[in-house]
Amino acid sequence: MATANTSVKDQMSPARSSKPAAAQPMQFLDLKAQYATIKDELRQAIDSVFESQHFILGEEVQRLEEELAHYVGVPAAVGCASGSDALYLALLALQVGPGDEVITTPFTFVATAGAIARTGATPVFVDILPDTFNINPSAIAEAITPRTKAIMPVHLFGLAADLNSILAIAREHNLAVIEDSAQSIGATYEGRQTGSFGLFGCFSFFPSKNLGCAGDGGLITTTDPQLADRLKLLRAHGSRKKYQYEIIGTNSRLDALQAAILRVKLRHLDAWAKARQRHAASYRVLCADYALNEVLVAPSCPTHSTHVYNQFVLRVPQREALRAHLQKNGIPTDVYYPSPLHVQPAFAYLGYRQGSFPVAEKASEEVLALPVYPELTEQDQDRIVSTIASFFKSQN
Ligand SMILES: *Cc1c(COP(=O)(O)O)cnc(C)c1O
């Protein structure tokens, strides 16, 4: 067969095999590198789902829910279609809706406030802390009104928000806490996993998260088994028995294929977090050299927390110049987030303006994320560090 011949010849052609492999350009996040390390395990898991031809919910999803409930340290977990839906379903389970207010941070991915708005409730933004980029508890206390129903802190970049203070405020005012743990799976606070402190913990399995699937996926952990039951109704059309609908729900289920993939990856999650922490430690050594004059400030990590570095985010007043220098030298960076949510057109109806949250606004101007994925090589990291150092040397 001509095509088969061509492809075999192609693979064997001396022009290809003798050419030294060109150095791969550095990636900000190299998912292929991770795939290469677990390919066989993943293929096996995927094959077994195909053999079963059972694709929606089912045993794989149930097992993943059990394993993640155990990992996070809560009685129950409920898979769903995305991290965005995890937040949305948690709010629906609490019957948050029009007329209600939910307090959150403007310095986060859009889905946090988007989920609140989707229920018809009002997102109420409060400013962040400059050192952790996480929500400022004293600002939460000031924003509480009789309409406040919940607080939605985000454990941004993989570091827990100030949970003790947030939980104390929530208790005092009888508010639910819904943790946006999309970036923090595996991160601990006083020895316990994020996602286990509030009434709900909401996780995302978007491919760039520390535990990523092969598409979209999400999960809600809860400390209340009755609420878990309600979440299961909500994610599947309000139905427990076929063609019987107890409440209005939606279709937000997790696929068996995604669950099977996630169960494989969960076995590696802690090792991957350790690799991210090693990279962060090397970056910190560099930052220590430049921190005195505050030209390069490493992200803070309070001693009672473990950071899982979904992103390693520096604060750099000369961000644009450093970013351009890195780009010129083939080093990819990113900015999370270039503009806080309160100044985005989608949230203009809330009536905030530039100046409403100065700490978040300043962070947006100064943050710079460096590659920190587990498989990042030592050579690549050395190159990143020396290129940053050369930028600051050329400044003197
Ligand atoms: C990724 C993310 C989400 C949304 O998750 P999806 O699975 O992409 O819907 C929500 N909040 C934060 C903070 C995130 O980083």
The ligand as an SDF file (V2000), in Angstrom:
LIG
                    3D

 15 15  0  0  0  0  0  0  0  0999 V2000
   -9.6220   27.5550   36.6380 C   0  0  0  0  0  0  0  0  0  0  0  0
  -10.3560   28.3130   37.6630 C   0  0  0  0  0  0  0  0  0  0  0  0
  -11.7590   28.2560   37.7770 C   0  0  0  0  0  0  0  0  0  0  0  0
  -12.6440   27.6010   36.7540 C   0  0  0  0  0  0  0  0  0  0  0  0
  -12.3810   26.3190   36.4390 O   0  0  0  0  0  0  0  0  0  0  0  0
  -12.8260   25.7050   35.0310 P   0  0  0  0  0  0  0  0  0  0  0  0
  -12.6540   24.2470   35.2470 O   0  0  0  0  0  0  0  0  0  0  0  0
  -11.9120   26.2580   33.9920 O   0  0  0  0  0  0  0  0  0  0  0  0
  -14.2390   26.0720   34.7880 O   0  0  0  0  0  0  0  0  0  0  0  0
  -12.3490   28.9250   38.8190 C   0  0  0  0  0  0  0  0  0  0  0  0
  -11.6390   29.6470   39.6950 N   0  0  0  0  0  0  0  0  0  0  0  0
  -10.3020   29.7480   39.6040 C   0  0  0  0  0  0  0  0  0  0  0  0
   -9.5710   30.5540   40.6170 C   0  0  0  0  0  0  0  0  0  0  0  0
   -9.6160   29.1020   38.5820 C   0  0  0  0  0  0  0  0  0  0  0  0
   -8.2950   29.2270   38.4850 O   0  0  0  0  0  0  0  0  0  0  0  0
  1  2  1  0
  2  3  1  0
  2 14  2  0
  3  4  1  0
  3 10  2  0
  4  5  1  0
  5  6  1  0
  6  7  2  0
  6  8  1  0
  6  9  1  0
 10 11  1  0
 11 12  2  0
 12 13  1  0
 12 14  1  0
 14 15  1  0
M  END
$$$$
